[in-house]
Amino acid sequence: MHRNLLSLLLGLTLVAPALADSVKIENAWVRATAPGQKVAGGFMNLTADADMVLVGGSSPISNAFELHFMRMENGVMEMRQMKEILLPRGKTVSLEPGDLHVMFIGLKNQVKPGQKVPMTLIVKGADGKEQKLDIQAEVRKASMH
């Protein structure tokens, strides 16, 4: 009898819902490309309810998915890959043209306005645990942001 009660209690703790930190993703979009273009930029607003870090992602539309930073300084564009993008608790981090963004590298096909681009973002919490966030981003012409 005692063993059954222990099994029941253990079972209940295993089915208790995990209270995972979350990230709200808004206004996700991907810039449309020209025929033969092999890269595209992705943009969105991310708001985490705890300190988290965007560490990467993937998408079936490209061979690689990278986090990037871009800026213009003295008339020269600088773009570099980043290992992570910090998502401070409660602060909206904007991934937008000319600043932080994601890059789809090695596009498999042209990305056209009106399409939806599936992607998976990988975020890491303060506890070191990673979670995957699946989203759909609308493809827009560059002038539509």
Secondary structure by P-SEA (a helix, b strand, c coil): caaaaaaaaaaaaaacccbbbbbbbcbbbbbbbcccccbbbbbbbbbbcccccccccccccccccccbbbbbcccbbbbbbbcbbbbcccbbbbbcccccccccccccccccccbbbbbbbbbbccccbbbbbbbbbbbbccccc
